[in-house]
Amino acid sequence: LTNVFICVALGAGVGAGVLVSRYFGARNYGKMKTIVSTSLISFLSLSILLSVLGFCFSDLMMRLLHTPADILDDAVLYMRVSCAGILAIAAYNGVAAVLRALGDSRTPLYFMVVSCIINIALDLVFVIVCQWSVFGVALATVIAQLVAAIGAFIYAFCKIPILRVNKECRRVKPDIM
């Protein structure tokens, strides 16, 4: 069920990436920046909506999926923690889509590799050391995604001048790197 929410974020990212690459290729940087900002606001709104719905209705959804009674509480807990982290997943996928649309497919991959390493390390710490079980696994995933999202945002807005917010919004410099 969490994969459905992730796929929504991925699909939205791909759609935004198509538009960003279109306007970037046409050198229409003003329209491109508008698409980037609109996409990020849309990702924020959609992820908040999905988080709230997923968190509030996780028990109902798990019951509708006929989750066995012996793991129902753990499944609901995992779902609630995961839904609380949808914003991080959507943020990372949105920024990664923009970076790929601008021709940089390596950097999002690097952030995802770091995220996976952090996730594995935190899984071990939270499950073995802290003995948080399902909660620890879900929390590790959310933290790892949050690190990837923050890293990608910092990289994108510090290293790619065309994405920076400047005081003169109408005047956009055509340099990318």
Solvent accessible surface area in square Angstrom, and as a share of the most:
residue,aa,sasa,rsa
1,L,70,0.35
2,T,30,0.17
3,N,103,0.53
4,V,85,0.49
5,F,22,0.09
6,I,53,0.27
7,C,80,0.48
8,V,56,0.32
9,A,7,0.05
10,L,77,0.39
11,G,44,0.43
12,A,32,0.25
13,G,1,0.01
14,V,96,0.55
15,G,37,0.35
16,A,9,0.07
17,G,10,0.10
18,V,93,0.53
19,L,71,0.35
20,V,0,0.00
21,S,46,0.30
22,R,155,0.56
23,Y,38,0.14
24,F,46,0.19
25,G,62,0.59
26,A,71,0.55
27,R,176,0.64
28,N,68,0.35
29,Y,16,0.06
30,G,37,0.36
31,K,86,0.37
32,M,0,0.00
33,K,39,0.16
34,T,71,0.41
35,I,27,0.13
36,V,8,0.05
37,S,55,0.35
38,T,75,0.44
39,S,14,0.09
40,L,36,0.18
41,I,115,0.58
42,S,55,0.36
43,F,13,0.05
44,L,81,0.40
45,S,64,0.41
46,L,62,0.31
47,S,2,0.01
48,I,89,0.45
49,L,97,0.48
50,L,24,0.12
51,S,18,0.12
52,V,81,0.46
53,L,74,0.37
54,G,0,0.00
55,F,98,0.41
56,C,79,0.47
57,F,98,0.41
58,S,0,0.00
59,D,46,0.24
60,L,92,0.46
61,M,38,0.17
62,M,18,0.08
63,R,134,0.49
64,L,120,0.60
65,L,102,0.51
66,H,161,0.72
67,T,27,0.16
68,P,77,0.49
69,A,92,0.71
70,D,126,0.65
71,I,87,0.44
72,L,15,0.08
73,D,118,0.61
74,D,65,0.34
75,A,23,0.18
76,V,11,0.07
77,L,71,0.35
78,Y,74,0.28
79,M,3,0.01
80,R,80,0.29
81,V,19,0.11
82,S,16,0.10
83,C,0,0.00
84,A,72,0.56
85,G,3,0.03
86,I,7,0.04
87,L,78,0.39
88,A,6,0.04
89,I,18,0.09
90,A,5,0.04
91,A,17,0.13
92,Y,11,0.04
93,N,14,0.07
94,G,0,0.00
95,V,4,0.02
96,A,0,0.00
97,A,4,0.03
98,V,5,0.03
99,L,0,0.00
100,R,108,0.39
101,A,19,0.15
102,L,11,0.06
103,G,68,0.65
104,D,20,0.11
105,S,69,0.44
106,R,171,0.62
107,T,16,0.09
108,P,2,0.01
109,L,104,0.52
110,Y,125,0.47
111,F,43,0.18
112,M,50,0.22
113,V,73,0.42
114,V,73,0.42
115,S,3,0.02
116,C,67,0.40
117,I,110,0.56
118,I,45,0.23
119,N,35,0.18
120,I,108,0.55
121,A,50,0.39
122,L,36,0.18
123,D,38,0.20
124,L,99,0.49
125,V,67,0.39
126,F,22,0.09
127,V,55,0.32
128,I,113,0.57
129,V,113,0.65
130,C,50,0.30
131,Q,144,0.64
132,W,104,0.37
133,S,66,0.42
134,V,39,0.23
135,F,71,0.30
136,G,0,0.00
137,V,55,0.32
138,A,0,0.00
139,L,44,0.22
140,A,0,0.00
141,T,41,0.24
142,V,24,0.14
143,I,56,0.29
144,A,1,0.01
145,Q,29,0.13
146,L,84,0.42
147,V,61,0.35
148,A,1,0.01
149,A,4,0.03
150,I,89,0.45
151,G,18,0.17
152,A,0,0.00
153,F,64,0.27
154,I,105,0.53
155,Y,56,0.21
156,A,1,0.01
157,F,57,0.24
158,C,73,0.44
159,K,127,0.54
160,I,0,0.00
161,P,37,0.24
162,I,3,0.02
163,L,7,0.03
164,R,107,0.39
165,V,134,0.77
166,N,55,0.28
167,K,205,0.87
168,E,99,0.44
169,C,96,0.58
170,R,235,0.86
171,R,146,0.53
172,V,30,0.17
173,K,121,0.51
174,P,90,0.56
175,D,69,0.36
176,I,38,0.19
177,M,133,0.59
